[in-house]
């Protein structure tokens, strides 16, 4: 990915209950983040973050190629990070999620 670009997804959400949606997101392992501003323009904001160690499946492929004591095989060497930003416009009843 080139510097200065973000790979994100933007979704329009049918579920309009922000509390229910927030609970579901937290059940999936994301933590609610404190915001400088909880409203921007006509949108209420909620930001969630997840950071967890992972063992990519592709590492197993190299077990027949590299020596066993190599860094590539260390557990939890890779991390997955993700975010979900919810934007809710109560007046227009529009809820969007931005993910990355």
DSSP file (Angstrom, degrees, kcal/mol; ACC not computed):
  #  RESIDUE AA STRUCTURE BP1 BP2  ACC     N-H-->O    O-->H-N    N-H-->O    O-->H-N    TCO  KAPPA ALPHA  PHI   PSI    X-CA   Y-CA   Z-CA
    1    1 A X              0   0    0      0, 0.0     2,-0.1     0, 0.0     3,-0.1   0.000 360.0 360.0 360.0 134.7    0.0    0.0    0.0
    2    2 A X    >   -     0   0    0      1,-0.1     3,-1.4     2,-0.1     2,-0.0  -0.427 360.0 -92.8 -78.1 151.0    1.4    3.4   -0.9
    3    3 A X  T 3  S+     0   0    0      1,-0.2    -1,-0.1    -2,-0.1     3,-0.1  -0.304 107.4  26.7 -63.1 140.3    2.1    6.0    1.7
    4    4 A X  T 3  S+     0   0    0      1,-0.3     2,-0.4    -3,-0.1    -1,-0.2   0.424  97.5 104.8  90.1  -1.7   -0.6    8.5    2.4
    5    5 A X    <   -     0   0    0     -3,-1.4     2,-0.4     2,-0.0    -1,-0.3  -0.895  54.3-152.0-114.7 144.9   -3.5    6.2    1.3
    6    6 A X        -     0   0    0     -2,-0.4     2,-0.8    -3,-0.1    -4,-0.0  -0.931   8.1-145.7-113.5 137.1   -6.0    4.5    3.5
    7    7 A X        +     0   0    0     -2,-0.4     2,-0.3    93,-0.1    -2,-0.0  -0.895  41.6 151.8-100.2 109.0   -7.8    1.2    2.6
    8    8 A X        -     0   0    0     -2,-0.8     2,-0.4     2,-0.0    92,-0.2  -0.858  38.5-136.7-133.6 165.2  -11.2    1.5    4.2
    9    9 A X  E     -A   99   0A   0     90,-2.4    90,-2.7    -2,-0.3     2,-0.4  -0.967  12.1-157.7-120.9 143.3  -14.8    0.3    3.7
   10   10 A X  E     +A   98   0A   0     -2,-0.4     2,-0.4    88,-0.2    88,-0.2  -0.989  16.1 179.8-122.6 127.9  -17.9    2.5    4.0
   11   11 A X  E     -A   97   0A   0     86,-2.7    86,-2.6    -2,-0.4     2,-0.6  -0.968  27.6-135.5-130.6 141.1  -21.2    0.9    4.8
   12   12 A X  E     -A   96   0A   0     -2,-0.4     2,-0.4    84,-0.2    84,-0.2  -0.868  30.9-146.9 -92.0 127.4  -24.8    2.1    5.3
   13   13 A X  E     -A   95   0A   0     82,-3.1    82,-0.5    -2,-0.6    -2,-0.0  -0.794  17.3-161.2-103.4 134.4  -26.2    0.3    8.3
   14   14 A X  S    S+     0   0    0     -2,-0.4     2,-0.4    80,-0.1    -1,-0.1   0.818  71.8  90.1 -81.0 -32.8  -29.9   -0.7    8.6
   15   15 A X        -     0   0    0      1,-0.2    -2,-0.1     2,-0.0     6,-0.0  -0.527  55.2-176.4 -65.9 120.9  -29.7   -1.2   12.4
   16   16 A X        +     0   0    0     -2,-0.4     2,-1.0     1,-0.0    -1,-0.2   0.458  51.5  98.4-103.5  -2.5  -30.5    2.2   13.8
   17   17 A X     >  -     0   0    0      1,-0.2     4,-2.4     2,-0.1     5,-0.2  -0.764  52.7-169.2 -90.8 103.7  -30.0    1.5   17.6
   18   18 A X  H  > S+     0   0    0     -2,-1.0     4,-2.4     1,-0.2    -1,-0.2   0.840  83.8  53.6 -63.0 -35.9  -26.5    2.8   18.3
   19   19 A X  H  > S+     0   0    0      2,-0.2     4,-2.1     1,-0.2    -1,-0.2   0.926 110.6  46.0 -66.4 -44.4  -26.4    1.2   21.8
   20   20 A X  H  > S+     0   0    0      2,-0.2     4,-2.0     1,-0.2    -2,-0.2   0.928 114.7  47.6 -62.6 -45.0  -27.3   -2.3   20.4
   21   21 A X  H  X S+     0   0    0     -4,-2.4     4,-2.3     1,-0.2    -2,-0.2   0.894 110.2  52.5 -63.8 -40.6  -24.8   -2.0   17.6
   22   22 A X  H  X S+     0   0    0     -4,-2.4     4,-2.3    -5,-0.2    -1,-0.2   0.901 108.1  51.4 -61.6 -41.7  -22.1   -0.8   20.0
   23   23 A X  H  X S+     0   0    0     -4,-2.1     4,-2.0     2,-0.2    -1,-0.2   0.898 109.6  49.8 -63.3 -41.1  -22.7   -3.8   22.2
   24   24 A X  H  X S+     0   0    0     -4,-2.0     4,-1.1     2,-0.2    -1,-0.2   0.917 110.9  49.4 -63.3 -44.0  -22.4   -6.2   19.3
   25   25 A X  H  <>S+     0   0    0     -4,-2.3     5,-1.5     1,-0.2     3,-0.5   0.904 111.1  49.2 -63.0 -41.8  -19.1   -4.5   18.2
   26   26 A X  H ><5S+     0   0    0     -4,-2.3     3,-1.7     1,-0.2    -1,-0.2   0.854 105.1  58.2 -66.8 -34.7  -17.7   -4.8   21.7
   27   27 A X  H 3<5S+     0   0    0     -4,-2.0    -1,-0.2     1,-0.3    -2,-0.2   0.783  99.5  60.4 -62.9 -26.4  -18.7   -8.5   21.9
   28   28 A X  T 3<5S-     0   0    0     -4,-1.1    -1,-0.3    -3,-0.5    -2,-0.2   0.382 129.8 -94.4 -83.7   3.8  -16.5   -9.0   18.8
   29   29 A X  T < 5S+     0   0    0     -3,-1.7     2,-0.3     1,-0.3    22,-0.3   0.549  82.3 131.5  99.1   8.4  -13.5   -7.8   20.7
   30   30 A X      < -     0   0    0     -5,-1.5     2,-0.4    20,-0.1    -1,-0.3  -0.701  46.3-141.1 -91.0 145.9  -13.4   -4.1   19.8
   31   31 A X  E     -B   49   0A   0     18,-3.0    18,-2.0    -2,-0.3     2,-0.2  -0.900  19.1-114.2-110.9 139.9  -13.0   -1.5   22.6
   32   32 A X  E     -B   48   0A   0     -2,-0.4     2,-0.3    16,-0.2    16,-0.2  -0.472  32.7-144.9 -68.8 134.5  -14.9    1.8   22.6
   33   33 A X  E     -B   47   0A   0     14,-3.2    14,-0.5    -2,-0.2     2,-0.2  -0.799  13.4-116.4-105.6 143.7  -12.5    4.8   22.3
   34   34 A X        -     0   0    0     -2,-0.3     2,-0.3    12,-0.1     3,-0.1  -0.568  34.8-148.1 -75.1 141.4  -12.8    8.2   23.9
   35   35 A X        -     0   0    0     -2,-0.2     3,-0.2     1,-0.1    -1,-0.0  -0.831  22.4-139.6-115.0 149.3  -13.3   11.0   21.4
   36   36 A X  S    S+     0   0    0     -2,-0.3     2,-0.4     1,-0.3    -1,-0.1   0.906 102.3  17.3 -65.2 -43.6  -12.3   14.7   21.3
   37   37 A X        -     0   0    0      1,-0.1    -1,-0.3    -3,-0.1     3,-0.0  -0.995  60.9-165.2-132.7 126.2  -15.7   15.4   19.8
   38   38 A X  S    S+     0   0    0     -2,-0.4     7,-2.9    -3,-0.2     2,-0.4   0.503  81.7  47.5 -88.0  -3.6  -18.6   13.1   19.9
   39   39 A X  E     -C   44   0A   0      5,-0.2     2,-0.4    48,-0.0     5,-0.2  -0.999  58.6-179.0-137.6 135.3  -20.4   15.1   17.2
   40   40 A X  E >   -C   43   0A   0      3,-2.4     3,-2.5    -2,-0.4     2,-0.1  -0.991  69.5 -39.9-131.8 124.9  -19.1   16.4   13.9
   41   41 A X  T 3  S-     0   0    0     -2,-0.4     0, 0.0     1,-0.3     0, 0.0  -0.417 126.8 -24.4  56.0-125.4  -21.5   18.4   11.7
   42   42 A X  T 3  S+     0   0    0     -2,-0.1     2,-0.4    -3,-0.1    48,-0.3   0.211 118.8  98.5 -99.8  16.1  -24.9   16.6   12.0
   43   43 A X  E <   -C   40   0A   0     -3,-2.5    -3,-2.4    46,-0.1     2,-0.3  -0.883  61.9-144.3-112.7 134.5  -23.3   13.2   12.9
   44   44 A X  E     -CD  39  88A   0     44,-3.1    44,-2.5    -2,-0.4     2,-0.4  -0.730  29.0-147.8 -82.6 141.3  -22.9   11.5   16.3
   45   45 A X  E     + D   0  87A   0     -7,-2.9     2,-0.3    -2,-0.3    42,-0.2  -0.878  23.5 177.3-118.5 146.1  -19.6    9.5   16.3
   46   46 A X  E     - D   0  86A   0     40,-1.6    40,-3.3    -2,-0.4     2,-0.4  -0.976  12.6-162.6-140.9 134.4  -18.5    6.3   18.0
   47   47 A X  E     -BD  33  85A   0    -14,-0.5   -14,-3.2    -2,-0.3     2,-0.3  -0.971   5.6-173.6-123.6 131.9  -15.0    4.8   17.4
   48   48 A X  E     -BD  32  84A   0     36,-2.6    36,-1.9    -2,-0.4     2,-0.3  -0.929   3.7-165.1-124.2 148.3  -14.0    1.2   18.2
   49   49 A X  E     -BD  31  83A   0    -18,-2.0   -18,-3.0    -2,-0.3     2,-0.4  -0.976   5.3-170.4-136.2 145.6  -10.5   -0.3   18.0
   50   50 A X  E     + D   0  82A   0     32,-2.4    32,-2.2    -2,-0.3     2,-0.4  -1.000   7.3 173.4-137.7 136.2   -9.1   -3.9   18.0
   51   51 A X  E     + D   0  81A   0     -2,-0.4     2,-0.4   -22,-0.3    30,-0.2  -0.938  16.8 157.8-141.5 114.3   -5.5   -5.0   18.3
   52   52 A X  E     - D   0  80A   0     28,-2.4    28,-2.8    -2,-0.4     2,-0.1  -0.996  39.3-112.7-143.1 146.0   -4.9   -8.8   18.6
   53   53 A X  E     - D   0  79A   0     -2,-0.4     2,-0.3    26,-0.2    26,-0.2  -0.414  36.9-173.6 -72.7 152.4   -2.0  -11.1   18.0
   54   54 A X  E     - D   0  78A   0     24,-2.2    24,-0.9    -2,-0.1     2,-0.6  -0.975  28.0-142.1-144.1 157.4   -2.4  -13.7   15.2
   55   55 A X        -     0   0    0     -2,-0.3    20,-0.1    21,-0.1    -2,-0.0  -0.886  32.1-138.7-118.9  95.9   -0.6  -16.6   13.7
   56   56 A X    >   -     0   0    0     -2,-0.6     3,-1.5     1,-0.1     4,-0.4  -0.246   8.1-132.5 -58.7 139.6   -1.0  -16.4   10.0
   57   57 A X  T >> S+     0   0    0      1,-0.3     3,-1.0     2,-0.2     4,-0.6   0.770 101.3  70.9 -63.8 -27.0   -1.7  -19.7    8.2
   58   58 A X  H 3> S+     0   0    0      1,-0.2     4,-0.7     2,-0.2     3,-0.4   0.740  84.5  70.2 -64.8 -20.4    0.9  -19.0    5.6
   59   59 A X  H X4 S+     0   0    0     -3,-1.5     3,-1.0     1,-0.2     4,-0.3   0.886  91.7  58.3 -62.5 -37.5    3.6  -19.5    8.2
   60   60 A X  H X4 S+     0   0    0     -3,-1.0     3,-1.4    -4,-0.4     4,-0.3   0.821  95.3  64.9 -62.4 -30.8    2.8  -23.2    8.3
   61   61 A X  H >< S+     0   0    0     -4,-0.6     3,-0.7    -3,-0.4    -1,-0.3   0.849  99.4  52.6 -59.2 -35.2    3.6  -23.4    4.5
   62   62 A X  G XX S+     0   0    0     -3,-1.0     4,-2.7    -4,-0.7     3,-1.6   0.443  79.6  94.1 -85.9   0.1    7.2  -22.5    5.2
   63   63 A X  G <4 S+     0   0    0     -3,-1.4    -1,-0.2    -4,-0.3    -2,-0.1   0.801  87.6  49.1 -62.2 -27.4    7.8  -25.2    7.8
   64   64 A X  G <4 S+     0   0    0     -3,-0.7    -1,-0.3    -4,-0.3    -2,-0.1   0.489 118.8  39.6 -88.1  -2.1    9.2  -27.5    5.1
   65   65 A X  T <4 S+     0   0    0     -3,-1.6     2,-0.2     1,-0.1    -2,-0.2   0.803 108.2  51.3-111.6 -49.5   11.5  -24.8    3.7
   66   66 A X  S  < S-     0   0    0     -4,-2.7    -1,-0.1     1,-0.1     2,-0.0  -0.594  89.8 -95.9 -97.2 154.8   13.0  -22.8    6.6
   67   67 A X    >   -     0   0    0     -2,-0.2     3,-1.4     1,-0.1    -1,-0.1  -0.338  38.7-113.7 -64.8 150.4   14.9  -24.1    9.7
   68   68 A X  T 3  S+     0   0    0      1,-0.3    -1,-0.1    -5,-0.1     5,-0.1   0.738 108.9  58.4 -61.9 -27.9   12.6  -24.5   12.8
   69   69 A X  T 3  S+     0   0    0      3,-0.0    -1,-0.3     5,-0.0     2,-0.1   0.242  78.6 122.7 -91.8  15.7   14.3  -21.8   14.9
   70   70 A X  S X  S-     0   0    0     -3,-1.4     3,-1.8     1,-0.1     4,-0.2  -0.420  72.8-117.1 -80.4 153.0   13.8  -18.9   12.4
   71   71 A X  G >  S+     0   0    0      1,-0.3     3,-1.8     2,-0.2    -1,-0.1   0.793 107.5  73.1 -56.8 -31.0   11.9  -15.7   13.3
   72   72 A X  G 3  S+     0   0    0      1,-0.3    -1,-0.3   -10,-0.0     5,-0.1   0.750  96.8  50.3 -58.8 -23.7    9.2  -16.4   10.8
   73   73 A X  G <  S+     0   0    0     -3,-1.8    -1,-0.3    -5,-0.1    -2,-0.2   0.462  78.0 121.9 -96.5  -1.4    7.8  -19.2   13.0
   74   74 A X    X   -     0   0    0     -3,-1.8     3,-1.0    -4,-0.2     2,-0.0  -0.414  67.5-114.6 -65.2 133.4    7.6  -17.2   16.3
   75   75 A X  T 3  S+     0   0    0      1,-0.2   -20,-0.1    -2,-0.1    -1,-0.1  -0.333  91.6   8.9 -66.6 147.3    4.1  -17.2   17.6
   76   76 A X  T 3  S+     0   0    0      1,-0.1    -1,-0.2   -22,-0.1   -21,-0.1   0.734  81.8 132.9  55.3  28.1    2.2  -13.9   17.8
   77   77 A X    <   +     0   0    0     -3,-1.0     2,-0.3   -23,-0.1    -1,-0.1   0.793  61.9  62.0 -75.6 -27.5    4.8  -12.1   15.8
   78   78 A X  E    S-D   54   0A   0    -24,-0.9   -24,-2.2   -22,-0.0     2,-0.4  -0.715  71.5-156.5 -99.2 151.1    2.1  -10.6   13.6
   79   79 A X  E     -D   53   0A   0     -2,-0.3     2,-0.5   -26,-0.2   -26,-0.2  -0.959   7.2-148.4-126.7 144.9   -0.7   -8.3   14.8
   80   80 A X  E     -D   52   0A   0    -28,-2.8   -28,-2.4    -2,-0.4     2,-0.4  -0.956  18.5-176.0-109.7 127.8   -4.1   -7.5   13.4
   81   81 A X  E     +D   51   0A   0     -2,-0.5     2,-0.3   -30,-0.2   -30,-0.2  -0.942   8.1 165.6-120.6 146.8   -5.4   -4.0   14.0
   82   82 A X  E     -D   50   0A   0    -32,-2.2   -32,-2.4    -2,-0.4     2,-0.3  -0.992  16.1-159.0-155.0 159.2   -8.8   -2.7   13.0
   83   83 A X  E     -D   49   0A   0     -2,-0.3    17,-1.6   -34,-0.2     2,-0.4  -0.976   5.8-161.3-139.8 155.7  -11.2    0.1   13.6
   84   84 A X  E     -DE  48  99A   0    -36,-1.9   -36,-2.6    -2,-0.3     2,-0.5  -0.980   9.0-168.5-134.1 122.3  -14.9    0.8   13.2
   85   85 A X  E     -DE  47  98A   0     13,-2.9    13,-2.7    -2,-0.4     2,-0.4  -0.961   8.3-157.8-112.6 119.3  -16.2    4.4   13.1
   86   86 A X  E     -DE  46  97A   0    -40,-3.3   -40,-1.6    -2,-0.5     2,-0.5  -0.828   6.8-170.5 -98.6 134.1  -19.9    4.8   13.4
   87   87 A X  E     -DE  45  96A   0      9,-2.7     9,-2.7    -2,-0.4     2,-0.5  -0.983   7.6-174.5-124.9 117.7  -21.5    8.0   12.1
   88   88 A X  E     -DE  44  95A   0    -44,-2.5   -44,-3.1    -2,-0.5     2,-0.7  -0.957  15.3-167.8-123.0 123.8  -25.2    8.5   13.0
   89   89 A X  E  >> - E   0  94A   0      5,-3.3     5,-1.8    -2,-0.5     4,-1.0  -0.906   5.5-173.1-107.0 102.2  -27.5   11.3   11.8
   90   90 A X  T  45S+     0   0    0     -2,-0.7    -1,-0.2   -48,-0.3     3,-0.1   0.876  81.3  55.8 -64.7 -38.6  -30.6   11.1   13.9
   91   91 A X  T  45S+     0   0    0    -49,-0.3    -1,-0.2     1,-0.2    -2,-0.0   0.906 119.9  30.3 -62.4 -43.0  -32.5   13.7   11.9
   92   92 A X  T  45S-     0   0    0      2,-0.1    -1,-0.2    -3,-0.0    -2,-0.2   0.480 104.8-128.0 -93.7  -4.2  -32.1   11.9    8.6
   93   93 A X  T  <5 +     0   0    0     -4,-1.0     2,-0.4     1,-0.2    -3,-0.2   0.890  58.3 146.6  56.4  43.1  -32.0    8.4   10.4
   94   94 A X  E   < - E   0  89A   0     -5,-1.8    -5,-3.3   -78,-0.0     2,-0.4  -0.936  27.5-174.9-112.7 132.2  -28.8    7.5    8.6
   95   95 A X  E     -AE  13  88A   0    -82,-0.5   -82,-3.1    -2,-0.4     2,-0.3  -0.995   5.7-178.5-126.9 127.7  -26.1    5.3   10.1
   96   96 A X  E     -AE  12  87A   0     -9,-2.7    -9,-2.7    -2,-0.4     2,-0.4  -0.920  13.2-154.4-123.8 149.8  -22.8    4.6    8.4
   97   97 A X  E     -AE  11  86A   0    -86,-2.6   -86,-2.7    -2,-0.3     2,-0.5  -0.993   2.9-163.9-123.1 130.9  -19.8    2.5    9.4
   98   98 A X  E     -AE  10  85A   0    -13,-2.7   -13,-2.9    -2,-0.4     2,-0.3  -0.965  18.0-175.1-110.3 127.4  -16.3    3.2    8.2
   99   99 A X  E      AE   9  84A   0    -90,-2.7   -90,-2.4    -2,-0.5   -15,-0.2  -0.891 360.0 360.0-125.9 153.6  -13.9    0.3    8.7
  100  100 A X              0   0    0    -17,-1.6   -16,-0.1    -2,-0.3   -93,-0.1   0.287 360.0 360.0-170.6 360.0  -10.3   -0.3    8.2
